[in-house]
Amino acid sequence: MISPTTYRRVLYSVLGICLAIYACTADAAEDAAKTNDVKIKDITLKVPADWKSAPPSNRLRLAQFEIPAVKGDKEPAELVISSFGGTGGGVAANVSRWIGQFNSEGRKAKVSQGEAKDGKYVIVDISGTYNKSIGPPILRKTEAVPNSRMIGVILAVEGKAYYFLKLTGPDKTVAAAADALRTSFGASAKDEKPFEQ
């Protein structure tokens, strides 16, 4: 039989562990809810605090972020923001190009449109085997990466230029970041409609 003193010690230890776990969980949830305003030329994105900003890896990128991998994924995802002035080749051409970056076998793609605070946008959600670019873009070298996903956004800032937001990485991690990506530029999935050219 356990003495009352031992019982109290065990109870207080268990309570202490429970409180520590709760505090860590609450801190993690609070960190995930925090955002930073990031100005990129004509747009300001509300980026989750745990998305790490990194120097652009080439001159075609205005900004890039690393998104931490979720449980079950080994690699982080990456968000790249670009703008080339004007329409950057147009919506249809860029949508086709993004879809073409995935192998046709087993590929799933959904294209929608909506309107955010900075203008109208088209959003492409593609999953399957991604032909990930390796090295300088001019070399056009790729590596086939199964179980991948891409969410690409073409945001038309009225009177300015088109901005391209491209989130790529492991399927689960990209799916988990989808709502935060939309929130970053003031979009909402429930307000989107099927894309019509």
N, C-alpha and C positions, 0 to 999 in steps of 0.2 A: 504494500500500500504506500502511495506517495504522500509524503508529509505536506501540510499546508504551505510551508515555506518553499519547498521544491516546486510545488504546483504553481505558486505565484511567480517564481522565477521563470519557469517554462512559459507561462501565460504572457508575462511581460516581454520575453524574448520573441515569442511569436507575434505579439502585437507590434513590437519594434520593427520586425522584418516586414510585416504587412504595410506599416506606415511608410517605410523606406521604398518599397515597391510602388506604392501609390504616388509618392512624391516624384519618383523617376518617371513614371508613366504620365503624370500631369505635366511635368517639365517638357517631356518629349512632345506631347500634344500641343502645348503652348508654343514651342519652337516651330512646329509644323504650321501653326496658324499665323505666325509672324511673316510679314512681307517687307521687302525693301523696294522703294521706287527707283527704277533704273531708267534714265533718259537715254534714248538712242535716236539721235537726230530728231525726227518729227514725232516720235512716239515715246510714251513713258509707260513702262511695264511694271506691274506689281509682282515682283518675283519672290517666291518663298525663300525665307532666310536660309534654309538648308540647301538651296541650289547654289553651288559654288561657281562664282565668276572666274573665268580663265582668260588669259590673253588670246585674242583670235589667232588661230593656227595658220591662217593665210590672209592675203589682202582682200579677198572677196567677202570676208566676214566682218560685220560691224561689232558683234559681240557673241560670246558663247558661254554656256553654263554646263556644269556637270550635275546630274541629278542622281542622288544616292540610289543604289540598287535596293529593291524590296526583297523580303525573305523569299528564297527560292531562285533568285537571279544572282549570277556571279559578277556581272559587269554593270557599271552605271550606265545611265542614258545620257544623251547630249542634246542640248538645245542650241541651235545656231540661228542667228538673226542676220539677214542680208538685205540690201537694197541696191539696185543698180541704176537708179534714176528712171523716171518714166514707168512703163508697165513691166519692164524686165522680161520682155518676150511674150507677155500675155498670159491670161489665166489658163486657157485650154492647153497651151503648149507645156506649161509647167506642171499641170495636173498629169498630163500624159507622161511627161518625163519622170515624175516621182513614181507613178504606178509602174513604169518600165524598169525602175531600179529594183523591183522584186521579181523573182522567178515566177513565170505564169502558172506553173504547177502548184496547186494548193494556195494560191494567192487569194486574199479577200480584200476588197476595196469598197469604201463608201465615201461619196462626195456630197457635201452639204454646203449650204450658204446661209449667211446671217448678216446682222448689222451690229457693230460695236460702237463705242463712243467716238473712235477716230475714223470710222467709215465702214463700208461694206467689206465682207470677207468671204472667202471660200476655204473650206477645211476638208482635207483629205485624210482618211484613216485607213491605213494599209497594213496588213499583217501577212506573214509567210517567211520565205527565205529572202533576206536582203542582200543585195550585192554591194557590200560596204566598200567605199572608196579607200584605197591605201596609197599613201604618199601624195605628191603634188597632183592636183586635179588634171594638169596637162598630160600626165602619163596615162590617165584613164585605166589604172589598175584597180581591180576589185577582188574582194574575198566573199564567198557565199557564207552568210551567217543565218542558219535556221532559227525558228522561233523568235523572229524579230518583229518589230512594229515601227511604223512611222506615222506621226501626225504632223501634216504639213499645213500651214496657214498662209494664204495670200491675202494680206490686208491692204486695201486700197485707201490710202489717206487722201481725202478729197483735196484737190488743188496742189498736191505734193508729189508723192511717188508710191509705188507698191513696195510693201515690206514683206519679206518671206521669213516665216518662223518655222523651223524644221526640227522636230523632236524625234530622235531615233534611238533605238536601243533594244534591250530584251523586252519581249511582249508584256510581261507582268509589270515591269517598272514603268514603261511608257503608258500602259493603261491606268496605272495608279496616279500618274502625273497629268492625265488628260484634263481633269476639271481645273487643276491649278493653272495649266497652260491657257485655257479659255479665260479664266478669271484674270490672268495677267494682262490681257488687253481688253477686258470688259465685255466678254462674250458669254453666252449661255446656251448650252446644248438644247434645252427645251424650246428655245425660240428659233432653232435652225430648221430649214426646209431643204428638201432634195435640191441639188444643184441643177440649174437649167442654163444651158449655154445661150 
